[in-house]
Amino acid sequence: MKSFRKPVRIIIADDHTLVRSGIRALLEKLSWVEVVGEASDGREVLDLVKVTPTDVVLMDISMPGLNGLEATARLVRDFAHVRVIILSMHHNEEYYWRAIKSGAAGYLLKKAATVELEAALQRVMGGEVYLSREISARLHKFFLQQGHSTQKSPIEVLTARQREILQLIAEGQNTKEIGQILKVSPKTVEYHRIKLMGQLNTHDVPGLVRFAMRMGLIPQEV
């Protein structure tokens, strides 16, 4: 096991209190780890990293306001020293590719955290990329069968701002509320909404919500 001169400082980002408590319990068993904060959504974790010395963020994908993949991309851009491990229940290839493209250093399935969390932290702190064993096996099979297409998925064609507004629309925020959250005018929000409908070939908000659900911007049960 690799040893560290200083404790590895970790922030847990998940919108479920019980999940955060469970992850914290696992981390507290590791003598070389220090949990320095918890966040319940993407914007909260970004604000927390600004004021809290952090080495690793354990990041859920499905969080309100700003999802984990968008938050990861901003973290990697603004805090290059911080390593992000996606800790998620989602286990299809679309999420793996998007996580890695967002700059995540690892992707760990929640159901495997009890067994694999320590190894994942060791690997990413050593400068490597970690994927859950199940994911590695699935990707190996995927490559053998068809290879990885370079074609962008529908969600990747959208800009970061469009994805952000799409998530807020799907969560039920109205134009005025979205403008207040993003600090832009209602006209700007409406412009993006119209552009989204055109690009996604849908003519109403329910269509945007269904697309957001398929792409994992909001959980299926919402």
C-alpha positions as CSV (number, residue, x, y, z in Angstrom):
1,M,0.0,0.0,0.0
2,K,1.3,3.4,-1.0
3,S,1.9,5.8,2.0
4,F,1.3,9.5,2.0
5,R,3.2,12.2,3.9
6,K,0.0,14.1,4.6
7,P,-3.6,12.9,4.9
8,V,-5.4,12.8,1.6
9,R,-8.1,15.4,1.9
10,I,-11.5,14.4,0.5
11,I,-14.8,16.0,-0.2
12,I,-17.9,13.8,-0.6
13,A,-20.5,15.2,-3.1
14,D,-23.9,13.4,-3.1
15,D,-27.4,14.7,-2.7
16,H,-28.4,11.9,-0.4
17,T,-27.4,12.3,3.3
18,L,-27.5,8.6,4.0
19,V,-25.1,7.9,1.0
20,R,-22.7,10.5,2.2
21,S,-22.8,9.0,5.7
22,G,-22.0,5.6,4.3
23,I,-19.1,6.8,2.3
24,R,-17.8,8.8,5.2
25,A,-17.9,5.6,7.4
26,L,-15.8,3.8,4.8
27,L,-13.3,6.6,4.5
28,E,-12.9,6.9,8.3
29,K,-11.5,3.4,8.4
30,L,-8.6,4.6,6.3
31,S,-5.9,6.2,8.6
32,W,-4.4,8.2,5.7
33,V,-7.6,9.9,4.7
34,E,-9.3,13.0,6.0
35,V,-12.8,14.0,5.1
36,V,-12.8,17.8,4.9
37,G,-16.3,18.5,3.7
38,E,-19.6,17.3,2.2
39,A,-21.7,18.8,-0.5
40,S,-25.2,18.0,-1.8
41,D,-25.1,19.5,-5.3
42,G,-22.6,20.6,-8.0
43,R,-22.5,24.3,-7.2
44,E,-22.0,23.6,-3.5
45,V,-19.0,21.4,-4.1
46,L,-17.4,24.0,-6.4
47,D,-17.9,26.7,-3.7
48,L,-16.5,24.3,-1.1
49,V,-13.3,23.5,-3.0
50,K,-12.6,27.3,-3.4
51,V,-12.2,27.6,0.4
52,T,-11.1,24.2,1.4
53,P,-7.8,22.6,0.6
54,T,-8.8,19.4,-1.3
55,D,-7.0,16.5,-2.9
56,V,-10.0,14.3,-4.1
57,V,-13.7,14.8,-4.7
58,L,-15.9,11.8,-4.6
59,M,-18.6,12.9,-7.0
60,D,-22.1,11.6,-7.6
61,I,-23.6,12.2,-11.1
62,S,-27.3,12.8,-10.4
63,M,-27.4,16.0,-8.3
64,P,-29.8,18.9,-8.5
65,G,-28.9,22.3,-9.9
66,L,-25.6,21.2,-11.5
67,N,-24.9,17.6,-12.1
68,G,-21.7,15.8,-11.2
69,L,-20.3,15.6,-14.8
70,E,-20.7,19.4,-15.3
71,A,-19.2,20.1,-11.9
72,T,-16.3,17.7,-12.7
73,A,-15.5,19.6,-15.9
74,R,-15.4,22.9,-14.0
75,L,-13.4,21.5,-11.1
76,V,-10.8,20.1,-13.5
77,R,-10.6,23.4,-15.4
78,D,-10.3,25.6,-12.3
79,F,-8.5,23.4,-9.8
80,A,-6.1,21.2,-11.8
81,H,-4.6,19.7,-8.6
82,V,-7.9,18.2,-7.5
83,R,-8.6,14.6,-8.6
84,V,-12.3,13.6,-9.1
85,I,-13.6,10.1,-8.8
86,I,-17.2,9.6,-10.0
87,L,-19.0,7.5,-7.5
88,S,-22.3,6.5,-9.2
89,M,-25.0,3.9,-9.6
90,H,-25.0,4.4,-13.4
91,H,-23.2,1.6,-15.3
92,N,-23.6,2.1,-19.0
93,E,-20.9,3.1,-21.4
94,E,-22.3,6.6,-22.1
95,Y,-21.6,7.7,-18.5
96,Y,-18.1,6.3,-18.5
97,W,-17.1,8.2,-21.7
98,R,-18.6,11.4,-20.5
99,A,-16.9,11.1,-17.1
100,I,-13.5,10.6,-18.6
101,K,-14.1,13.4,-21.2
102,S,-15.1,15.7,-18.3
103,G,-11.7,15.0,-16.7
104,A,-12.6,12.5,-14.0
105,A,-9.6,10.4,-12.7
106,G,-11.9,7.5,-11.8
107,Y,-15.3,6.0,-12.1
108,L,-16.4,3.8,-9.2
109,L,-19.8,2.0,-9.0
110,K,-21.5,2.7,-5.7
111,K,-22.2,-1.0,-5.2
112,A,-18.5,-1.7,-5.5
113,A,-17.4,1.1,-3.1
114,T,-17.0,-1.2,0.0
115,V,-14.5,-3.4,-1.8
116,E,-12.8,-0.9,-4.3
117,L,-12.8,2.5,-2.7
118,E,-9.4,2.3,-1.1
119,A,-7.8,1.0,-4.3
120,A,-9.4,3.7,-6.3
121,L,-8.0,6.4,-4.0
122,Q,-4.6,4.9,-4.1
123,R,-4.5,4.7,-7.9
124,V,-5.8,8.2,-8.6
125,M,-3.4,9.7,-6.0
126,G,-0.6,7.9,-7.8
127,G,-1.6,9.7,-11.0
128,E,-3.5,6.8,-12.6
129,V,-7.1,6.5,-13.8
130,Y,-9.3,4.0,-12.0
131,L,-12.4,2.2,-13.3
132,S,-14.4,-0.2,-11.3
133,R,-13.7,-3.8,-12.2
134,E,-17.1,-4.4,-13.7
135,I,-16.7,-1.3,-15.9
136,S,-13.3,-2.4,-17.1
137,A,-14.7,-5.8,-18.1
138,R,-17.7,-4.2,-19.9
139,L,-15.4,-1.8,-21.8
140,H,-13.1,-4.6,-22.8
141,K,-16.0,-6.5,-24.2
142,F,-17.4,-3.4,-25.8
143,F,-14.0,-2.7,-27.6
144,L,-13.7,-6.3,-28.8
145,Q,-17.2,-6.2,-30.3
146,Q,-17.4,-2.8,-31.9
147,G,-14.7,-0.4,-30.9
148,H,-15.4,3.1,-29.5
149,S,-17.1,5.4,-31.9
150,T,-15.8,9.0,-32.2
151,Q,-19.2,10.3,-32.9
152,K,-20.5,12.7,-30.3
153,S,-23.6,11.7,-28.3
154,P,-26.6,14.1,-28.4
155,I,-25.7,15.6,-25.0
156,E,-22.1,16.4,-26.0
157,V,-23.3,18.5,-28.9
158,L,-24.9,20.9,-26.5
159,T,-22.8,23.7,-24.8
160,A,-22.1,23.6,-21.1
161,R,-24.5,26.4,-20.6
162,Q,-27.2,24.6,-22.6
163,R,-26.8,21.5,-20.5
164,E,-27.0,23.5,-17.4
165,I,-30.2,25.2,-18.5
166,L,-31.6,21.9,-19.7
167,Q,-31.1,20.4,-16.3
168,L,-32.8,23.3,-14.5
169,I,-35.7,23.2,-16.9
170,A,-36.1,19.4,-16.3
171,E,-36.0,20.0,-12.5
172,G,-39.0,22.3,-12.9
173,Q,-37.5,25.7,-12.6
174,N,-39.2,28.5,-14.6
175,T,-37.5,31.0,-16.8
176,K,-37.3,33.7,-14.0
177,E,-35.9,31.2,-11.5
178,I,-33.3,29.9,-13.9
179,G,-32.2,33.5,-14.6
180,Q,-31.8,34.2,-10.9
181,I,-29.8,31.0,-10.4
182,L,-27.4,31.6,-13.3
183,K,-27.4,35.4,-12.9
184,V,-28.6,36.0,-16.5
185,S,-31.7,37.7,-17.9
186,P,-34.9,35.8,-18.6
187,K,-34.5,36.7,-22.3
188,T,-31.1,34.8,-22.3
189,V,-32.8,31.8,-20.7
190,E,-35.6,31.9,-23.2
191,Y,-33.1,32.1,-26.1
192,H,-31.3,29.0,-24.8
193,R,-34.6,27.1,-24.3
194,I,-35.6,27.8,-27.9
195,K,-32.2,26.8,-29.2
196,L,-32.4,23.6,-27.2
197,M,-35.8,22.7,-28.6
198,G,-34.5,23.2,-32.1
199,Q,-31.3,21.2,-31.6
200,L,-33.1,18.3,-29.9
201,N,-36.0,18.4,-32.3
202,T,-38.6,18.7,-29.6
203,H,-41.4,21.3,-29.3
204,D,-42.3,21.3,-25.6
205,V,-40.9,21.2,-22.1
206,P,-41.9,17.6,-21.5
207,G,-39.8,16.6,-24.5
208,L,-36.8,18.4,-22.9
209,V,-37.5,16.6,-19.6
210,R,-37.6,13.2,-21.3
211,F,-34.3,13.9,-23.0
212,A,-32.7,15.0,-19.8
213,M,-33.8,11.8,-18.1
214,R,-32.4,9.6,-20.9
215,M,-29.1,11.5,-20.6
216,G,-28.9,11.2,-16.9
217,L,-29.1,14.9,-16.1
218,I,-31.9,14.1,-13.7
219,P,-32.7,10.8,-12.1
220,Q,-35.4,8.6,-13.7
221,E,-37.7,8.9,-10.7
222,V,-37.9,12.7,-10.9
